[in-house]
Amino acid sequence: MVVRGRPVTTGGDIIIAIDGGKLRTFEDLVAHLVSNTEVGQEVVLTVMRNGDQLDIPVTLGKRP
């Protein structure tokens, strides 16, 4: 995978969006979750997996 023009080796999915809103950093994801969601809510994560873009519905649980 190439990120910002550089090849990157990943060990799994890369989250690129939540509910259609693009993410640039992990902090963007956390901020969205804290400000716009609650436990039990379903969100859609858009991920890159092996070069393919997938939309995956996820039901949120309580953060430990």
PDB file of N, H, CA, C and O in Angstrom:
ATOM      1  N   MET A   1       0.838  -1.157   0.000  1.00  0.00           N
ATOM      2  CA  MET A   1       0.000   0.000   0.000  1.00  0.00           C
ATOM      3  C   MET A   1       0.898   1.239   0.000  1.00  0.00           C
ATOM      4  O   MET A   1       1.995   1.216   0.557  1.00  0.00           O
ATOM      5  N   VAL A   2       0.431   2.308  -0.620  1.00  0.00           N
ATOM      6  H   VAL A   2      -0.461   2.326  -1.072  1.00  0.00           H
ATOM      7  CA  VAL A   2       1.167   3.566  -0.673  1.00  0.00           C
ATOM      8  C   VAL A   2       0.396   4.621   0.106  1.00  0.00           C
ATOM      9  O   VAL A   2      -0.784   4.853  -0.156  1.00  0.00           O
ATOM     10  N   VAL A   3       1.059   5.256   1.060  1.00  0.00           N
ATOM     11  H   VAL A   3       2.018   5.067   1.273  1.00  0.00           H
ATOM     12  CA  VAL A   3       0.466   6.321   1.868  1.00  0.00           C
ATOM     13  C   VAL A   3       1.325   7.560   1.723  1.00  0.00           C
ATOM     14  O   VAL A   3       2.522   7.537   2.008  1.00  0.00           O
ATOM     15  N   ARG A   4       0.700   8.650   1.276  1.00  0.00           N
ATOM     16  H   ARG A   4      -0.272   8.669   1.045  1.00  0.00           H
ATOM     17  CA  ARG A   4       1.407   9.920   1.072  1.00  0.00           C
ATOM     18  C   ARG A   4       2.647   9.733   0.202  1.00  0.00           C
ATOM     19  O   ARG A   4       3.695  10.332   0.443  1.00  0.00           O
ATOM     20  N   GLY A   5       2.501   8.890  -0.812  1.00  0.00           N
ATOM     21  H   GLY A   5       1.650   8.403  -1.008  1.00  0.00           H
ATOM     22  CA  GLY A   5       3.575   8.695  -1.772  1.00  0.00           C
ATOM     23  C   GLY A   5       4.661   7.724  -1.350  1.00  0.00           C
ATOM     24  O   GLY A   5       5.641   7.538  -2.071  1.00  0.00           O
ATOM     25  N   ARG A   6       4.499   7.101  -0.186  1.00  0.00           N
ATOM     26  H   ARG A   6       3.703   7.252   0.401  1.00  0.00           H
ATOM     27  CA  ARG A   6       5.514   6.158   0.296  1.00  0.00           C
ATOM     28  C   ARG A   6       4.899   4.775   0.475  1.00  0.00           C
ATOM     29  O   ARG A   6       3.769   4.655   0.947  1.00  0.00           O
ATOM     30  N   PRO A   7       5.632   3.738   0.103  1.00  0.00           N
ATOM     31  CA  PRO A   7       5.117   2.389   0.337  1.00  0.00           C
ATOM     32  C   PRO A   7       5.104   2.079   1.832  1.00  0.00           C
ATOM     33  O   PRO A   7       6.045   2.404   2.556  1.00  0.00           O
ATOM     34  N   VAL A   8       4.016   1.443   2.281  1.00  0.00           N
ATOM     35  H   VAL A   8       3.252   1.178   1.693  1.00  0.00           H
ATOM     36  CA  VAL A   8       3.863   1.122   3.699  1.00  0.00           C
ATOM     37  C   VAL A   8       3.476  -0.349   3.822  1.00  0.00           C
ATOM     38  O   VAL A   8       2.582  -0.821   3.120  1.00  0.00           O
ATOM     39  N   THR A   9       4.144  -1.064   4.707  1.00  0.00           N
ATOM     40  H   THR A   9       4.870  -0.680   5.277  1.00  0.00           H
ATOM     41  CA  THR A   9       3.786  -2.438   4.999  1.00  0.00           C
ATOM     42  C   THR A   9       2.805  -2.426   6.151  1.00  0.00           C
ATOM     43  O   THR A   9       3.062  -1.810   7.185  1.00  0.00           O
ATOM     44  N   THR A  10       1.672  -3.110   5.977  1.00  0.00           N
ATOM     45  H   THR A  10       1.464  -3.610   5.137  1.00  0.00           H
ATOM     46  CA  THR A  10       0.663  -3.145   7.030  1.00  0.00           C
ATOM     47  C   THR A  10       0.435  -4.576   7.477  1.00  0.00           C
ATOM     48  O   THR A  10       0.706  -5.530   6.748  1.00  0.00           O
ATOM     49  N   GLY A  11      -0.064  -4.699   8.679  1.00  0.00           N
ATOM     50  H   GLY A  11      -0.284  -3.925   9.272  1.00  0.00           H
ATOM     51  CA  GLY A  11      -0.365  -6.015   9.224  1.00  0.00           C
ATOM     52  C   GLY A  11      -1.850  -6.295   9.256  1.00  0.00           C
ATOM     53  O   GLY A  11      -2.279  -7.261   9.887  1.00  0.00           O
ATOM     54  N   GLY A  12      -2.642  -5.477   8.594  1.00  0.00           N
ATOM     55  H   GLY A  12      -2.293  -4.692   8.081  1.00  0.00           H
ATOM     56  CA  GLY A  12      -4.085  -5.691   8.613  1.00  0.00           C
ATOM     57  C   GLY A  12      -4.811  -4.567   7.907  1.00  0.00           C
ATOM     58  O   GLY A  12      -4.251  -3.875   7.056  1.00  0.00           O
ATOM     59  N   ASP A  13      -6.067  -4.399   8.278  1.00  0.00           N
ATOM     60  H   ASP A  13      -6.521  -4.961   8.969  1.00  0.00           H
ATOM     61  CA  ASP A  13      -6.900  -3.365   7.668  1.00  0.00           C
ATOM     62  C   ASP A  13      -6.409  -1.968   8.045  1.00  0.00           C
ATOM     63  O   ASP A  13      -5.860  -1.756   9.127  1.00  0.00           O
ATOM     64  N   ILE A  14      -6.618  -1.026   7.132  1.00  0.00           N
ATOM     65  H   ILE A  14      -7.064  -1.199   6.253  1.00  0.00           H
ATOM     66  CA  ILE A  14      -6.343   0.386   7.412  1.00  0.00           C
ATOM     67  C   ILE A  14      -7.673   1.109   7.342  1.00  0.00           C
ATOM     68  O   ILE A  14      -8.326   1.114   6.299  1.00  0.00           O
ATOM     69  N   ILE A  15      -8.085   1.730   8.462  1.00  0.00           N
ATOM     70  H   ILE A  15      -7.555   1.726   9.310  1.00  0.00           H
ATOM     71  CA  ILE A  15      -9.350   2.460   8.506  1.00  0.00           C
ATOM     72  C   ILE A  15      -9.132   3.808   7.838  1.00  0.00           C
ATOM     73  O   ILE A  15      -8.274   4.587   8.253  1.00  0.00           O
ATOM     74  N   ILE A  16      -9.929   4.080   6.782  1.00  0.00           N
ATOM     75  H   ILE A  16     -10.626   3.447   6.445  1.00  0.00           H
ATOM     76  CA  ILE A  16      -9.760   5.339   6.048  1.00  0.00           C
ATOM     77  C   ILE A  16     -10.955   6.272   6.203  1.00  0.00           C
ATOM     78  O   ILE A  16     -10.866   7.449   5.855  1.00  0.00           O
ATOM     79  N   ALA A  17     -12.093   5.752   6.731  1.00  0.00           N
ATOM     80  H   ALA A  17     -12.164   4.795   7.013  1.00  0.00           H
ATOM     81  CA  ALA A  17     -13.274   6.602   6.911  1.00  0.00           C
ATOM     82  C   ALA A  17     -14.208   5.969   7.925  1.00  0.00           C
ATOM     83  O   ALA A  17     -14.176   4.761   8.159  1.00  0.00           O
ATOM     84  N   ILE A  18     -15.047   6.818   8.527  1.00  0.00           N
ATOM     85  H   ILE A  18     -15.073   7.800   8.337  1.00  0.00           H
ATOM     86  CA  ILE A  18     -16.115   6.345   9.407  1.00  0.00           C
ATOM     87  C   ILE A  18     -17.379   7.077   9.008  1.00  0.00           C
ATOM     88  O   ILE A  18     -17.397   8.305   8.929  1.00  0.00           O
ATOM     89  N   ASP A  19     -18.432   6.323   8.758  1.00  0.00           N
ATOM     90  H   ASP A  19     -18.418   5.326   8.822  1.00  0.00           H
ATOM     91  CA  ASP A  19     -19.718   6.881   8.312  1.00  0.00           C
ATOM     92  C   ASP A  19     -19.552   7.854   7.149  1.00  0.00           C
ATOM     93  O   ASP A  19     -20.250   8.865   7.072  1.00  0.00           O
ATOM     94  N   GLY A  20     -18.630   7.544   6.253  1.00  0.00           N
ATOM     95  H   GLY A  20     -18.063   6.722   6.317  1.00  0.00           H
ATOM     96  CA  GLY A  20     -18.416   8.360   5.062  1.00  0.00           C
ATOM     97  C   GLY A  20     -17.478   9.538   5.246  1.00  0.00           C
ATOM     98  O   GLY A  20     -17.101  10.182   4.267  1.00  0.00           O
ATOM     99  N   GLY A  21     -17.090   9.836   6.493  1.00  0.00           N
ATOM    100  H   GLY A  21     -17.396   9.313   7.289  1.00  0.00           H
ATOM    101  CA  GLY A  21     -16.162  10.941   6.754  1.00  0.00           C
ATOM    102  C   GLY A  21     -14.727  10.449   6.739  1.00  0.00           C
ATOM    103  O   GLY A  21     -14.376   9.528   7.477  1.00  0.00           O
ATOM    104  N   LYS A  22     -13.898  11.053   5.907  1.00  0.00           N
ATOM    105  H   LYS A  22     -14.183  11.801   5.307  1.00  0.00           H
ATOM    106  CA  LYS A  22     -12.507  10.614   5.773  1.00  0.00           C
ATOM    107  C   LYS A  22     -11.724  10.849   7.063  1.00  0.00           C
ATOM    108  O   LYS A  22     -11.961  11.808   7.796  1.00  0.00           O
ATOM    109  N   LEU A  23     -10.784   9.940   7.312  1.00  0.00           N
ATOM    110  H   LEU A  23     -10.591   9.160   6.716  1.00  0.00           H
ATOM    111  CA  LEU A  23      -9.901  10.028   8.474  1.00  0.00           C
ATOM    112  C   LEU A  23      -8.469  10.188   8.000  1.00  0.00           C
ATOM    113  O   LEU A  23      -8.038   9.548   7.040  1.00  0.00           O
ATOM    114  N   ARG A  24      -7.741  11.049   8.688  1.00  0.00           N
ATOM    115  H   ARG A  24      -8.091  11.569   9.468  1.00  0.00           H
ATOM    116  CA  ARG A  24      -6.319  11.221   8.366  1.00  0.00           C
ATOM    117  C   ARG A  24      -5.436  10.641   9.454  1.00  0.00           C
ATOM    118  O   ARG A  24      -4.320  10.195   9.188  1.00  0.00           O
ATOM    119  N   THR A  25      -5.945  10.648  10.695  1.00  0.00           N
ATOM    120  H   THR A  25      -6.852  11.010  10.911  1.00  0.00           H
ATOM    121  CA  THR A  25      -5.148  10.165  11.823  1.00  0.00           C
ATOM    122  C   THR A  25      -6.024   9.332  12.756  1.00  0.00           C
ATOM    123  O   THR A  25      -7.252   9.375  12.676  1.00  0.00           O
ATOM    124  N   PHE A  26      -5.385   8.585  13.629  1.00  0.00           N
ATOM    125  H   PHE A  26      -4.387   8.550  13.694  1.00  0.00           H
ATOM    126  CA  PHE A  26      -6.105   7.828  14.646  1.00  0.00           C
ATOM    127  C   PHE A  26      -6.891   8.787  15.537  1.00  0.00           C
ATOM    128  O   PHE A  26      -7.993   8.466  15.981  1.00  0.00           O
ATOM    129  N   GLU A  27      -6.320   9.964  15.797  1.00  0.00           N
ATOM    130  H   GLU A  27      -5.424  10.224  15.436  1.00  0.00           H
ATOM    131  CA  GLU A  27      -6.992  10.953  16.634  1.00  0.00           C
ATOM    132  C   GLU A  27      -8.308  11.417  16.002  1.00  0.00           C
ATOM    133  O   GLU A  27      -9.265  11.713  16.718  1.00  0.00           O
ATOM    134  N   ASP A  28      -8.365  11.482  14.658  1.00  0.00           N
ATOM    135  H   ASP A  28      -7.588  11.241  14.076  1.00  0.00           H
ATOM    136  CA  ASP A  28      -9.613  11.818  13.962  1.00  0.00           C
ATOM    137  C   ASP A  28     -10.692  10.781  14.272  1.00  0.00           C
ATOM    138  O   ASP A  28     -11.850  11.129  14.503  1.00  0.00           O
ATOM    139  N   LEU A  29     -10.305   9.514  14.274  1.00  0.00           N
ATOM    140  H   LEU A  29      -9.365   9.232  14.086  1.00  0.00           H
ATOM    141  CA  LEU A  29     -11.243   8.443  14.565  1.00  0.00           C
ATOM    142  C   LEU A  29     -11.764   8.564  15.993  1.00  0.00           C
ATOM    143  O   LEU A  29     -12.973   8.506  16.221  1.00  0.00           O
ATOM    144  N   VAL A  30     -10.865   8.730  16.949  1.00  0.00           N
ATOM    145  H   VAL A  30      -9.883   8.777  16.764  1.00  0.00           H
ATOM    146  CA  VAL A  30     -11.259   8.840  18.351  1.00  0.00           C
ATOM    147  C   VAL A  30     -12.164  10.055  18.562  1.00  0.00           C
ATOM    148  O   VAL A  30     -13.172   9.958  19.262  1.00  0.00           O
ATOM    149  N   ALA A  31     -11.817  11.193  17.967  1.00  0.00           N
ATOM    150  H   ALA A  31     -10.998  11.272  17.398  1.00  0.00           H
ATOM    151  CA  ALA A  31     -12.628  12.405  18.113  1.00  0.00           C
ATOM    152  C   ALA A  31     -14.035  12.179  17.573  1.00  0.00           C
ATOM    153  O   ALA A  31     -15.011  12.598  18.196  1.00  0.00           O
ATOM    154  N   HIS A  32     -14.149  11.521  16.425  1.00  0.00           N
ATOM    155  H   HIS A  32     -13.357  11.180  15.920  1.00  0.00           H
ATOM    156  CA  HIS A  32     -15.471  11.237  15.863  1.00  0.00           C
ATOM    157  C   HIS A  32     -16.266  10.336  16.799  1.00  0.00           C
ATOM    158  O   HIS A  32     -17.443  10.589  17.056  1.00  0.00           O
ATOM    159  N   LEU A  33     -15.631   9.289  17.309  1.00  0.00           N
ATOM    160  H   LEU A  33     -14.675   9.083  17.101  1.00  0.00           H
ATOM    161  CA  LEU A  33     -16.322   8.365  18.198  1.00  0.00           C
ATOM    162  C   LEU A  33     -16.798   9.055  19.472  1.00  0.00           C
ATOM    163  O   LEU A  33     -17.925   8.824  19.909  1.00  0.00           O
ATOM    164  N   VAL A  34     -15.965   9.893  20.071  1.00  0.00           N
ATOM    165  H   VAL A  34     -15.049  10.081  19.716  1.00  0.00           H
ATOM    166  CA  VAL A  34     -16.318  10.581  21.315  1.00  0.00           C
ATOM    167  C   VAL A  34     -17.434  11.595  21.085  1.00  0.00           C
ATOM    168  O   VAL A  34     -18.347  11.699  21.904  1.00  0.00           O
ATOM    169  N   SER A  35     -17.375  12.334  20.000  1.00  0.00           N
ATOM    170  H   SER A  35     -16.633  12.249  19.335  1.00  0.00           H
ATOM    171  CA  SER A  35     -18.307  13.435  19.755  1.00  0.00           C
ATOM    172  C   SER A  35     -19.624  13.025  19.101  1.00  0.00           C
ATOM    173  O   SER A  35     -20.635  13.703  19.284  1.00  0.00           O
ATOM    174  N   ASN A  36     -19.631  11.935  18.345  1.00  0.00           N
ATOM    175  H   ASN A  36     -18.810  11.384  18.196  1.00  0.00           H
ATOM    176  CA  ASN A  36     -20.780  11.654  17.495  1.00  0.00           C
ATOM    177  C   ASN A  36     -21.429  10.291  17.686  1.00  0.00           C
ATOM    178  O   ASN A  36     -22.374   9.959  16.971  1.00  0.00           O
ATOM    179  N   THR A  37     -20.949   9.501  18.627  1.00  0.00           N
ATOM    180  H   THR A  37     -20.182   9.771  19.208  1.00  0.00           H
ATOM    181  CA  THR A  37     -21.489   8.149  18.751  1.00  0.00           C
ATOM    182  C   THR A  37     -21.744   7.794  20.204  1.00  0.00           C
ATOM    183  O   THR A  37     -21.335   8.500  21.126  1.00  0.00           O
ATOM    184  N   GLU A  38     -22.444   6.660  20.377  1.00  0.00           N
ATOM    185  H   GLU A  38     -22.777   6.087  19.628  1.00  0.00           H
ATOM    186  CA  GLU A  38     -22.671   6.140  21.727  1.00  0.00           C
ATOM    187  C   GLU A  38     -22.641   4.615  21.675  1.00  0.00           C
ATOM    188  O   GLU A  38     -22.735   4.016  20.605  1.00  0.00           O
ATOM    189  N   VAL A  39     -22.508   4.005  22.840  1.00  0.00           N
ATOM    190  H   VAL A  39     -22.432   4.492  23.710  1.00  0.00           H
ATOM    191  CA  VAL A  39     -22.451   2.552  22.943  1.00  0.00           C
ATOM    192  C   VAL A  39     -23.726   1.958  22.339  1.00  0.00           C
ATOM    193  O   VAL A  39     -24.830   2.441  22.592  1.00  0.00           O
ATOM    194  N   GLY A  40     -23.556   0.913  21.546  1.00  0.00           N
ATOM    195  H   GLY A  40     -22.659   0.521  21.341  1.00  0.00           H
ATOM    196  CA  GLY A  40     -24.674   0.235  20.920  1.00  0.00           C
ATOM    197  C   GLY A  40     -25.013   0.748  19.529  1.00  0.00           C
ATOM    198  O   GLY A  40     -25.777   0.114  18.801  1.00  0.00           O
ATOM    199  N   GLN A  41     -24.453   1.885  19.158  1.00  0.00           N
ATOM    200  H   GLN A  41     -23.832   2.399  19.749  1.00  0.00           H
ATOM    201  CA  GLN A  41     -24.710   2.475  17.838  1.00  0.00           C
ATOM    202  C   GLN A  41     -23.936   1.709  16.772  1.00  0.00           C
ATOM    203  O   GLN A  41     -22.833   1.223  17.023  1.00  0.00           O
ATOM    204  N   GLU A  42     -24.518   1.604  15.584  1.00  0.00           N
ATOM    205  H   GLU A  42     -25.414   1.999  15.380  1.00  0.00           H
ATOM    206  CA  GLU A  42     -23.807   0.999  14.464  1.00  0.00           C
ATOM    207  C   GLU A  42     -23.189   2.092  13.609  1.00  0.00           C
ATOM    208  O   GLU A  42     -23.850   3.073  13.270  1.00  0.00           O
ATOM    209  N   VAL A  43     -21.919   1.920  13.262  1.00  0.00           N
ATOM    210  H   VAL A  43     -21.381   1.123  13.538  1.00  0.00           H
ATOM    211  CA  VAL A  43     -21.212   2.817  12.353  1.00  0.00           C
ATOM    212  C   VAL A  43     -20.676   1.973  11.209  1.00  0.00           C
ATOM    213  O   VAL A  43     -20.602   0.748  11.306  1.00  0.00           O
ATOM    214  N   VAL A  44     -20.305   2.640  10.130  1.00  0.00           N
ATOM    215  H   VAL A  44     -20.366   3.635  10.052  1.00  0.00           H
ATOM    216  CA  VAL A  44     -19.691   1.937   9.000  1.00  0.00           C
ATOM    217  C   VAL A  44     -18.244   2.406   8.882  1.00  0.00           C
ATOM    218  O   VAL A  44     -17.972   3.588   8.672  1.00  0.00           O
ATOM    219  N   LEU A  45     -17.327   1.457   9.022  1.00  0.00           N
ATOM    220  H   LEU A  45     -17.548   0.497   9.192  1.00  0.00           H
ATOM    221  CA  LEU A  45     -15.909   1.747   8.830  1.00  0.00           C
ATOM    222  C   LEU A  45     -15.547   1.397   7.394  1.00  0.00           C
ATOM    223  O   LEU A  45     -15.877   0.316   6.907  1.00  0.00           O
ATOM    224  N   THR A  46     -14.874   2.311   6.728  1.00  0.00           N
ATOM    225  H   THR A  46     -14.606   3.189   7.124  1.00  0.00           H
ATOM    226  CA  THR A  46     -14.339   2.038   5.400  1.00  0.00           C
ATOM    227  C   THR A  46     -12.871   1.701   5.598  1.00  0.00           C
ATOM    228  O   THR A  46     -12.111   2.486   6.165  1.00  0.00           O
ATOM    229  N   VAL A  47     -12.488   0.534   5.127  1.00  0.00           N
ATOM    230  H   VAL A  47     -13.106  -0.103   4.667  1.00  0.00           H
ATOM    231  CA  VAL A  47     -11.114   0.065   5.319  1.00  0.00           C
ATOM    232  C   VAL A  47     -10.489  -0.308   3.990  1.00  0.00           C
ATOM    233  O   VAL A  47     -11.181  -0.625   3.022  1.00  0.00           O
ATOM    234  N   MET A  48      -9.178  -0.265   3.964  1.00  0.00           N
ATOM    235  H   MET A  48      -8.616  -0.008   4.750  1.00  0.00           H
ATOM    236  CA  MET A  48      -8.399  -0.816   2.859  1.00  0.00           C
ATOM    237  C   MET A  48      -7.863  -2.159   3.334  1.00  0.00           C
ATOM    238  O   MET A  48      -7.218  -2.257   4.379  1.00  0.00           O
ATOM    239  N   ARG A  49      -8.143  -3.194   2.542  1.00  0.00           N
ATOM    240  H   ARG A  49      -8.666  -3.115   1.694  1.00  0.00           H
ATOM    241  CA  ARG A  49      -7.679  -4.544   2.878  1.00  0.00           C
ATOM    242  C   ARG A  49      -7.106  -5.163   1.606  1.00  0.00           C
ATOM    243  O   ARG A  49      -7.828  -5.401   0.638  1.00  0.00           O
ATOM    244  N   ASN A  50      -5.814  -5.415   1.621  1.00  0.00           N
ATOM    245  H   ASN A  50      -5.227  -5.221   2.407  1.00  0.00           H
ATOM    246  CA  ASN A  50      -5.150  -6.033   0.463  1.00  0.00           C
ATOM    247  C   ASN A  50      -5.433  -5.273  -0.834  1.00  0.00           C
ATOM    248  O   ASN A  50      -5.625  -5.883  -1.886  1.00  0.00           O
ATOM    249  N   GLY A  51      -5.459  -3.940  -0.757  1.00  0.00           N
ATOM    250  H   GLY A  51      -5.303  -3.444   0.097  1.00  0.00           H
ATOM    251  CA  GLY A  51      -5.674  -3.118  -1.936  1.00  0.00           C
ATOM    252  C   GLY A  51      -7.128  -2.884  -2.297  1.00  0.00           C
ATOM    253  O   GLY A  51      -7.418  -2.127  -3.224  1.00  0.00           O
ATOM    254  N   ASP A  52      -8.053  -3.523  -1.580  1.00  0.00           N
ATOM    255  H   ASP A  52      -7.818  -4.138  -0.828  1.00  0.00           H
ATOM    256  CA  ASP A  52      -9.480  -3.353  -1.841  1.00  0.00           C
ATOM    257  C   ASP A  52     -10.113  -2.470  -0.775  1.00  0.00           C
ATOM    258  O   ASP A  52      -9.739  -2.538   0.396  1.00  0.00           O
ATOM    259  N   GLN A  53     -11.073  -1.642  -1.178  1.00  0.00           N
ATOM    260  H   GLN A  53     -11.378  -1.587  -2.129  1.00  0.00           H
ATOM    261  CA  GLN A  53     -11.807  -0.797  -0.243  1.00  0.00           C
ATOM    262  C   GLN A  53     -13.098  -1.511   0.144  1.00  0.00           C
ATOM    263  O   GLN A  53     -13.874  -1.922  -0.719  1.00  0.00           O
ATOM    264  N   LEU A  54     -13.322  -1.656   1.460  1.00  0.00           N
ATOM    265  H   LEU A  54     -12.692  -1.322   2.161  1.00  0.00           H
ATOM    266  CA  LEU A  54     -14.499  -2.353   1.965  1.00  0.00           C
ATOM    267  C   LEU A  54     -15.226  -1.480   2.975  1.00  0.00           C
ATOM    268  O   LEU A  54     -14.588  -0.757   3.741  1.00  0.00           O
ATOM    269  N   ASP A  55     -16.556  -1.538   2.987  1.00  0.00           N
ATOM    270  H   ASP A  55     -17.074  -2.125   2.366  1.00  0.00           H
ATOM    271  CA  ASP A  55     -17.362  -0.894   4.011  1.00  0.00           C
ATOM    272  C   ASP A  55     -17.840  -1.975   4.967  1.00  0.00           C
ATOM    273  O   ASP A  55     -18.482  -2.944   4.561  1.00  0.00           O
ATOM    274  N   ILE A  56     -17.516  -1.794   6.252  1.00  0.00           N
ATOM    275  H   ILE A  56     -16.995  -1.007   6.582  1.00  0.00           H
ATOM    276  CA  ILE A  56     -17.819  -2.811   7.246  1.00  0.00           C
ATOM    277  C   ILE A  56     -18.676  -2.199   8.356  1.00  0.00           C
ATOM    278  O   ILE A  56     -18.227  -1.278   9.039  1.00  0.00           O
ATOM    279  N   PRO A  57     -19.912  -2.700   8.550  1.00  0.00           N
ATOM    280  CA  PRO A  57     -20.729  -2.206   9.662  1.00  0.00           C
ATOM    281  C   PRO A  57     -20.188  -2.766  10.987  1.00  0.00           C
ATOM    282  O   PRO A  57     -19.830  -3.939  11.086  1.00  0.00           O
ATOM    283  N   VAL A  58     -20.142  -1.891  11.994  1.00  0.00           N
ATOM    284  H   VAL A  58     -20.433  -0.938  11.913  1.00  0.00           H
ATOM    285  CA  VAL A  58     -19.602  -2.255  13.310  1.00  0.00           C
ATOM    286  C   VAL A  58     -20.539  -1.696  14.369  1.00  0.00           C
ATOM    287  O   VAL A  58     -20.936  -0.533  14.301  1.00  0.00           O
ATOM    288  N   THR A  59     -20.896  -2.527  15.354  1.00  0.00           N
ATOM    289  H   THR A  59     -20.574  -3.473  15.410  1.00  0.00           H
ATOM    290  CA  THR A  59     -21.682  -2.064  16.489  1.00  0.00           C
ATOM    291  C   THR A  59     -20.705  -1.719  17.616  1.00  0.00           C
ATOM    292  O   THR A  59     -19.877  -2.543  18.003  1.00  0.00           O
ATOM    293  N   LEU A  60     -20.810  -0.503  18.133  1.00  0.00           N
ATOM    294  H   LEU A  60     -21.482   0.167  17.818  1.00  0.00           H
ATOM    295  CA  LEU A  60     -19.862  -0.027  19.130  1.00  0.00           C
ATOM    296  C   LEU A  60     -20.149  -0.589  20.507  1.00  0.00           C
ATOM    297  O   LEU A  60     -21.298  -0.676  20.939  1.00  0.00           O
ATOM    298  N   GLY A  61     -19.073  -0.970  21.187  1.00  0.00           N
ATOM    299  H   GLY A  61     -18.139  -0.899  20.835  1.00  0.00           H
ATOM    300  CA  GLY A  61     -19.162  -1.438  22.558  1.00  0.00           C
ATOM    301  C   GLY A  61     -18.576  -0.399  23.500  1.00  0.00           C
ATOM    302  O   GLY A  61     -18.052   0.624  23.057  1.00  0.00           O
ATOM    303  N   LYS A  62     -18.663  -0.656  24.780  1.00  0.00           N
ATOM    304  H   LYS A  62     -19.089  -1.486  25.139  1.00  0.00           H
ATOM    305  CA  LYS A  62     -18.114   0.245  25.784  1.00  0.00           C
ATOM    306  C   LYS A  62     -16.596   0.168  25.755  1.00  0.00           C
ATOM    307  O   LYS A  62     -16.020  -0.919  25.702  1.00  0.00           O
ATOM    308  N   ARG A  63     -15.958   1.321  25.790  1.00  0.00           N
ATOM    309  H   ARG A  63     -16.426   2.204  25.833  1.00  0.00           H
ATOM    310  CA  ARG A  63     -14.492   1.384  25.784  1.00  0.00           C
ATOM    311  C   ARG A  63     -13.969   1.025  27.170  1.00  0.00           C
ATOM    312  O   ARG A  63     -14.455   1.548  28.173  1.00  0.00           O
ATOM    313  N   PRO A  64     -12.975   0.133  27.231  1.00  0.00           N
ATOM    314  CA  PRO A  64     -12.438  -0.258  28.552  1.00  0.00           C
ATOM    315  C   PRO A  64     -11.716   0.875  29.245  1.00  0.00           C
ATOM    316  O   PRO A  64     -11.214   0.700  30.355  1.00  0.00           O
TER     317      PRO A  64
END
